[in-house]
């Protein structure tokens, strides 16, 4: 296969997923089979939590809950993207871990993961209230600082 063909998906991702670009459209079902859309969170800063079933693929749920509490009263939402195929297993993980935010069913090769060119778990993408990508491919230690920065700028803009 020619190198140009191999590079085409990466080039597409670079063009579409750059900071400041609109987030990909995300529509699907949550883990209970109910409709779920990123656009339902318009007006809020959304942390997209890409996660999977294996132990190392799951986010630190207590830390994410603490982070959400730290920014309570602000327009912040967590929204998961479950990147494995066994929805029953995901439901068990959600219950056992106390994950209390919705997650898309996306599967191993899901449309959402492909749209975001996501290849690591857990990882975080941050979208602002207008649906614009503000941070990409963050890990646990980077998320708090990114949110602090983004939400502080939102607070200043709303004065």
TIPA-276269 format. One record per residue (C-alpha): x, y, z; residue number from 1; residue in one letter. Coordinates in Angstrom, 2 decimals. Example, Ala and Ser with C-alpha at 12.3 -4.5 7.8 and 13.67 -1.06 7.14 Angstrom:
! residues 2
<rec><east>12.30</east><north>-4.50</north><up>7.80</up><i>1</i><aa>a</aa></rec>
<rec><east>13.67</east><north>-1.06</north><up>7.14</up><i>2</i><aa>s</aa></rec>
! end
This chain:
! residues 159
<rec><east>0.00</east><north>0.00</north><up>0.00</up><i>1</i><aa>x</aa></rec>
<rec><east>1.45</east><north>3.42</north><up>-0.93</up><i>2</i><aa>x</aa></rec>
<rec><east>2.50</east><north>5.69</north><up>1.93</up><i>3</i><aa>x</aa></rec>
<rec><east>-0.02</east><north>8.34</north><up>0.83</up><i>4</i><aa>x</aa></rec>
<rec><east>-2.86</east><north>5.86</north><up>1.34</up><i>5</i><aa>x</aa></rec>
<rec><east>-1.58</east><north>4.99</north><up>4.80</up><i>6</i><aa>x</aa></rec>
<rec><east>-1.32</east><north>8.66</north><up>5.76</up><i>7</i><aa>x</aa></rec>
<rec><east>-4.77</east><north>9.66</north><up>4.48</up><i>8</i><aa>x</aa></rec>
<rec><east>-6.72</east><north>8.85</north><up>7.71</up><i>9</i><aa>x</aa></rec>
<rec><east>-4.15</east><north>10.69</north><up>9.84</up><i>10</i><aa>x</aa></rec>
<rec><east>-4.25</east><north>13.75</north><up>7.59</up><i>11</i><aa>x</aa></rec>
<rec><east>-8.05</east><north>13.75</north><up>7.71</up><i>12</i><aa>x</aa></rec>
<rec><east>-7.94</east><north>13.61</north><up>11.51</up><i>13</i><aa>x</aa></rec>
<rec><east>-5.45</east><north>16.48</north><up>11.65</up><i>14</i><aa>x</aa></rec>
<rec><east>-7.71</east><north>18.62</north><up>9.48</up><i>15</i><aa>x</aa></rec>
<rec><east>-10.97</east><north>17.80</north><up>11.29</up><i>16</i><aa>x</aa></rec>
<rec><east>-9.87</east><north>17.41</north><up>14.90</up><i>17</i><aa>x</aa></rec>
<rec><east>-7.72</east><north>20.48</north><up>15.42</up><i>18</i><aa>x</aa></rec>
<rec><east>-8.24</east><north>22.67</north><up>18.47</up><i>19</i><aa>x</aa></rec>
<rec><east>-10.76</east><north>25.34</north><up>17.49</up><i>20</i><aa>x</aa></rec>
<rec><east>-12.64</east><north>23.13</north><up>15.01</up><i>21</i><aa>x</aa></rec>
<rec><east>-16.23</east><north>21.94</north><up>15.55</up><i>22</i><aa>x</aa></rec>
<rec><east>-16.47</east><north>18.59</north><up>17.31</up><i>23</i><aa>x</aa></rec>
<rec><east>-17.63</east><north>15.64</north><up>15.22</up><i>24</i><aa>x</aa></rec>
<rec><east>-21.35</east><north>14.96</north><up>15.37</up><i>25</i><aa>x</aa></rec>
<rec><east>-21.99</east><north>12.32</north><up>18.03</up><i>26</i><aa>x</aa></rec>
<rec><east>-25.29</east><north>10.47</north><up>18.06</up><i>27</i><aa>x</aa></rec>
<rec><east>-26.07</east><north>7.00</north><up>19.26</up><i>28</i><aa>x</aa></rec>
<rec><east>-27.39</east><north>5.05</north><up>22.20</up><i>29</i><aa>x</aa></rec>
<rec><east>-26.36</east><north>5.04</north><up>25.82</up><i>30</i><aa>x</aa></rec>
<rec><east>-25.60</east><north>1.80</north><up>27.66</up><i>31</i><aa>x</aa></rec>
<rec><east>-29.33</east><north>1.28</north><up>28.34</up><i>32</i><aa>x</aa></rec>
<rec><east>-30.22</east><north>1.72</north><up>24.67</up><i>33</i><aa>x</aa></rec>
<rec><east>-31.64</east><north>5.23</north><up>25.01</up><i>34</i><aa>x</aa></rec>
<rec><east>-30.82</east><north>7.94</north><up>22.42</up><i>35</i><aa>x</aa></rec>
<rec><east>-27.81</east><north>10.09</north><up>23.29</up><i>36</i><aa>x</aa></rec>
<rec><east>-26.39</east><north>13.10</north><up>21.43</up><i>37</i><aa>x</aa></rec>
<rec><east>-23.50</east><north>15.44</north><up>22.15</up><i>38</i><aa>x</aa></rec>
<rec><east>-25.69</east><north>18.30</north><up>20.89</up><i>39</i><aa>x</aa></rec>
<rec><east>-27.98</east><north>17.75</north><up>23.91</up><i>40</i><aa>x</aa></rec>
<rec><east>-25.17</east><north>19.29</north><up>26.00</up><i>41</i><aa>x</aa></rec>
<rec><east>-24.95</east><north>22.54</north><up>24.01</up><i>42</i><aa>x</aa></rec>
<rec><east>-24.04</east><north>25.39</north><up>26.35</up><i>43</i><aa>x</aa></rec>
<rec><east>-21.93</east><north>23.17</north><up>28.63</up><i>44</i><aa>x</aa></rec>
<rec><east>-18.26</east><north>22.31</north><up>28.63</up><i>45</i><aa>x</aa></rec>
<rec><east>-18.24</east><north>18.56</north><up>27.93</up><i>46</i><aa>x</aa></rec>
<rec><east>-15.50</east><north>16.16</north><up>28.90</up><i>47</i><aa>x</aa></rec>
<rec><east>-15.66</east><north>13.15</north><up>26.61</up><i>48</i><aa>x</aa></rec>
<rec><east>-14.35</east><north>10.14</north><up>28.52</up><i>49</i><aa>x</aa></rec>
<rec><east>-13.21</east><north>7.39</north><up>26.14</up><i>50</i><aa>x</aa></rec>
<rec><east>-13.00</east><north>4.13</north><up>28.09</up><i>51</i><aa>x</aa></rec>
<rec><east>-13.03</east><north>0.37</north><up>27.78</up><i>52</i><aa>x</aa></rec>
<rec><east>-13.65</east><north>-2.76</north><up>29.81</up><i>53</i><aa>x</aa></rec>
<rec><east>-10.07</east><north>-3.78</north><up>30.63</up><i>54</i><aa>x</aa></rec>
<rec><east>-8.69</east><north>-2.59</north><up>33.97</up><i>55</i><aa>x</aa></rec>
<rec><east>-6.16</east><north>-0.19</north><up>32.41</up><i>56</i><aa>x</aa></rec>
<rec><east>-8.76</east><north>1.21</north><up>30.00</up><i>57</i><aa>x</aa></rec>
<rec><east>-11.05</east><north>2.67</north><up>32.65</up><i>58</i><aa>x</aa></rec>
<rec><east>-10.99</east><north>6.21</north><up>33.99</up><i>59</i><aa>x</aa></rec>
<rec><east>-10.37</east><north>7.02</north><up>37.64</up><i>60</i><aa>x</aa></rec>
<rec><east>-14.07</east><north>7.41</north><up>38.48</up><i>61</i><aa>x</aa></rec>
<rec><east>-13.61</east><north>8.80</north><up>42.03</up><i>62</i><aa>x</aa></rec>
<rec><east>-11.18</east><north>11.42</north><up>40.68</up><i>63</i><aa>x</aa></rec>
<rec><east>-13.59</east><north>12.43</north><up>37.90</up><i>64</i><aa>x</aa></rec>
<rec><east>-16.40</east><north>12.76</north><up>40.43</up><i>65</i><aa>x</aa></rec>
<rec><east>-14.18</east><north>14.94</north><up>42.65</up><i>66</i><aa>x</aa></rec>
<rec><east>-13.24</east><north>17.03</north><up>39.64</up><i>67</i><aa>x</aa></rec>
<rec><east>-16.90</east><north>17.51</north><up>38.74</up><i>68</i><aa>x</aa></rec>
<rec><east>-17.64</east><north>18.52</north><up>42.35</up><i>69</i><aa>x</aa></rec>
<rec><east>-14.72</east><north>20.97</north><up>42.33</up><i>70</i><aa>x</aa></rec>
<rec><east>-16.34</east><north>22.71</north><up>39.35</up><i>71</i><aa>x</aa></rec>
<rec><east>-19.94</east><north>22.34</north><up>40.59</up><i>72</i><aa>x</aa></rec>
<rec><east>-22.18</east><north>25.25</north><up>39.77</up><i>73</i><aa>x</aa></rec>
<rec><east>-20.37</east><north>25.63</north><up>36.44</up><i>74</i><aa>x</aa></rec>
<rec><east>-21.68</east><north>24.40</north><up>33.13</up><i>75</i><aa>x</aa></rec>
<rec><east>-19.72</east><north>21.14</north><up>33.03</up><i>76</i><aa>x</aa></rec>
<rec><east>-20.79</east><north>17.67</north><up>31.93</up><i>77</i><aa>x</aa></rec>
<rec><east>-19.08</east><north>14.30</north><up>31.69</up><i>78</i><aa>x</aa></rec>
<rec><east>-20.05</east><north>12.07</north><up>28.79</up><i>79</i><aa>x</aa></rec>
<rec><east>-18.55</east><north>8.63</north><up>28.28</up><i>80</i><aa>x</aa></rec>
<rec><east>-17.75</east><north>6.72</north><up>25.12</up><i>81</i><aa>x</aa></rec>
<rec><east>-17.57</east><north>2.98</north><up>25.84</up><i>82</i><aa>x</aa></rec>
<rec><east>-15.12</east><north>1.46</north><up>23.36</up><i>83</i><aa>x</aa></rec>
<rec><east>-15.73</east><north>-2.26</north><up>23.86</up><i>84</i><aa>x</aa></rec>
<rec><east>-18.43</east><north>-4.59</north><up>22.58</up><i>85</i><aa>x</aa></rec>
<rec><east>-19.86</east><north>-6.18</north><up>25.74</up><i>86</i><aa>x</aa></rec>
<rec><east>-22.53</east><north>-3.72</north><up>26.93</up><i>87</i><aa>x</aa></rec>
<rec><east>-23.50</east><north>-5.98</north><up>29.84</up><i>88</i><aa>x</aa></rec>
<rec><east>-19.94</east><north>-5.81</north><up>31.11</up><i>89</i><aa>x</aa></rec>
<rec><east>-20.00</east><north>-2.02</north><up>30.74</up><i>90</i><aa>x</aa></rec>
<rec><east>-23.20</east><north>-1.80</north><up>32.78</up><i>91</i><aa>x</aa></rec>
<rec><east>-21.57</east><north>-3.84</north><up>35.54</up><i>92</i><aa>x</aa></rec>
<rec><east>-18.49</east><north>-1.59</north><up>35.53</up><i>93</i><aa>x</aa></rec>
<rec><east>-20.68</east><north>1.51</north><up>35.68</up><i>94</i><aa>x</aa></rec>
<rec><east>-22.59</east><north>0.17</north><up>38.66</up><i>95</i><aa>x</aa></rec>
<rec><east>-19.55</east><north>-1.12</north><up>40.54</up><i>96</i><aa>x</aa></rec>
<rec><east>-17.46</east><north>2.02</north><up>39.96</up><i>97</i><aa>x</aa></rec>
<rec><east>-20.16</east><north>4.61</north><up>40.64</up><i>98</i><aa>x</aa></rec>
<rec><east>-19.86</east><north>6.10</north><up>37.16</up><i>99</i><aa>x</aa></rec>
<rec><east>-22.96</east><north>8.29</north><up>37.17</up><i>100</i><aa>x</aa></rec>
<rec><east>-22.72</east><north>9.94</north><up>33.76</up><i>101</i><aa>x</aa></rec>
<rec><east>-24.07</east><north>8.54</north><up>30.49</up><i>102</i><aa>x</aa></rec>
<rec><east>-21.86</east><north>6.68</north><up>28.04</up><i>103</i><aa>x</aa></rec>
<rec><east>-22.33</east><north>6.05</north><up>24.36</up><i>104</i><aa>x</aa></rec>
<rec><east>-22.19</east><north>2.44</north><up>23.17</up><i>105</i><aa>x</aa></rec>
<rec><east>-19.43</east><north>2.62</north><up>20.60</up><i>106</i><aa>x</aa></rec>
<rec><east>-17.82</east><north>-0.81</north><up>20.38</up><i>107</i><aa>x</aa></rec>
<rec><east>-14.29</east><north>-1.82</north><up>19.39</up><i>108</i><aa>x</aa></rec>
<rec><east>-14.43</east><north>-0.11</north><up>16.02</up><i>109</i><aa>x</aa></rec>
<rec><east>-17.22</east><north>2.34</north><up>16.64</up><i>110</i><aa>x</aa></rec>
<rec><east>-18.15</east><north>5.37</north><up>14.60</up><i>111</i><aa>x</aa></rec>
<rec><east>-17.45</east><north>7.79</north><up>17.46</up><i>112</i><aa>x</aa></rec>
<rec><east>-13.95</east><north>6.48</north><up>18.12</up><i>113</i><aa>x</aa></rec>
<rec><east>-13.25</east><north>6.58</north><up>14.37</up><i>114</i><aa>x</aa></rec>
<rec><east>-14.58</east><north>10.13</north><up>14.09</up><i>115</i><aa>x</aa></rec>
<rec><east>-12.25</east><north>11.21</north><up>16.92</up><i>116</i><aa>x</aa></rec>
<rec><east>-9.37</east><north>9.01</north><up>15.73</up><i>117</i><aa>x</aa></rec>
<rec><east>-9.23</east><north>7.71</north><up>19.29</up><i>118</i><aa>x</aa></rec>
<rec><east>-6.68</east><north>4.97</north><up>19.90</up><i>119</i><aa>x</aa></rec>
<rec><east>-6.03</east><north>5.08</north><up>23.65</up><i>120</i><aa>x</aa></rec>
<rec><east>-8.11</east><north>4.38</north><up>26.76</up><i>121</i><aa>x</aa></rec>
<rec><east>-8.87</east><north>6.10</north><up>28.97</up><i>122</i><aa>x</aa></rec>
<rec><east>-8.41</east><north>9.44</north><up>27.31</up><i>123</i><aa>x</aa></rec>
<rec><east>-10.31</east><north>12.72</north><up>27.39</up><i>124</i><aa>x</aa></rec>
<rec><east>-11.42</east><north>15.24</north><up>24.79</up><i>125</i><aa>x</aa></rec>
<rec><east>-12.89</east><north>18.58</north><up>25.88</up><i>126</i><aa>x</aa></rec>
<rec><east>-15.55</east><north>20.44</north><up>23.88</up><i>127</i><aa>x</aa></rec>
<rec><east>-16.78</east><north>23.91</north><up>24.81</up><i>128</i><aa>x</aa></rec>
<rec><east>-20.41</east><north>25.03</north><up>25.08</up><i>129</i><aa>x</aa></rec>
<rec><east>-20.56</east><north>25.91</north><up>21.40</up><i>130</i><aa>x</aa></rec>
<rec><east>-19.35</east><north>22.46</north><up>20.32</up><i>131</i><aa>x</aa></rec>
<rec><east>-15.78</east><north>23.54</north><up>19.58</up><i>132</i><aa>x</aa></rec>
<rec><east>-12.82</east><north>21.27</north><up>20.37</up><i>133</i><aa>x</aa></rec>
<rec><east>-10.71</east><north>22.91</north><up>23.09</up><i>134</i><aa>x</aa></rec>
<rec><east>-8.45</east><north>20.07</north><up>24.30</up><i>135</i><aa>x</aa></rec>
<rec><east>-7.51</east><north>16.72</north><up>22.74</up><i>136</i><aa>x</aa></rec>
<rec><east>-6.07</east><north>13.45</north><up>23.97</up><i>137</i><aa>x</aa></rec>
<rec><east>-5.71</east><north>14.44</north><up>27.61</up><i>138</i><aa>x</aa></rec>
<rec><east>-4.93</east><north>12.00</north><up>30.39</up><i>139</i><aa>x</aa></rec>
<rec><east>-6.01</east><north>12.11</north><up>34.05</up><i>140</i><aa>x</aa></rec>
<rec><east>-3.23</east><north>14.39</north><up>35.24</up><i>141</i><aa>x</aa></rec>
<rec><east>-3.86</east><north>16.99</north><up>32.51</up><i>142</i><aa>x</aa></rec>
<rec><east>-7.63</east><north>17.23</north><up>32.75</up><i>143</i><aa>x</aa></rec>
<rec><east>-7.99</east><north>19.35</north><up>35.90</up><i>144</i><aa>x</aa></rec>
<rec><east>-5.66</east><north>22.07</north><up>34.60</up><i>145</i><aa>x</aa></rec>
<rec><east>-7.38</east><north>22.13</north><up>31.21</up><i>146</i><aa>x</aa></rec>
<rec><east>-10.81</east><north>22.52</north><up>32.82</up><i>147</i><aa>x</aa></rec>
<rec><east>-9.57</east><north>25.17</north><up>35.24</up><i>148</i><aa>x</aa></rec>
<rec><east>-8.21</east><north>27.17</north><up>32.33</up><i>149</i><aa>x</aa></rec>
<rec><east>-11.27</east><north>26.79</north><up>30.13</up><i>150</i><aa>x</aa></rec>
<rec><east>-13.86</east><north>27.43</north><up>32.85</up><i>151</i><aa>x</aa></rec>
<rec><east>-11.95</east><north>30.46</north><up>34.18</up><i>152</i><aa>x</aa></rec>
<rec><east>-12.07</east><north>31.95</north><up>30.68</up><i>153</i><aa>x</aa></rec>
<rec><east>-15.81</east><north>31.19</north><up>30.51</up><i>154</i><aa>x</aa></rec>
<rec><east>-16.35</east><north>32.92</north><up>33.86</up><i>155</i><aa>x</aa></rec>
<rec><east>-14.51</east><north>36.02</north><up>32.66</up><i>156</i><aa>x</aa></rec>
<rec><east>-16.46</east><north>36.12</north><up>29.40</up><i>157</i><aa>x</aa></rec>
<rec><east>-19.81</east><north>35.93</north><up>31.20</up><i>158</i><aa>x</aa></rec>
<rec><east>-19.15</east><north>38.97</north><up>33.40</up><i>159</i><aa>x</aa></rec>
! end
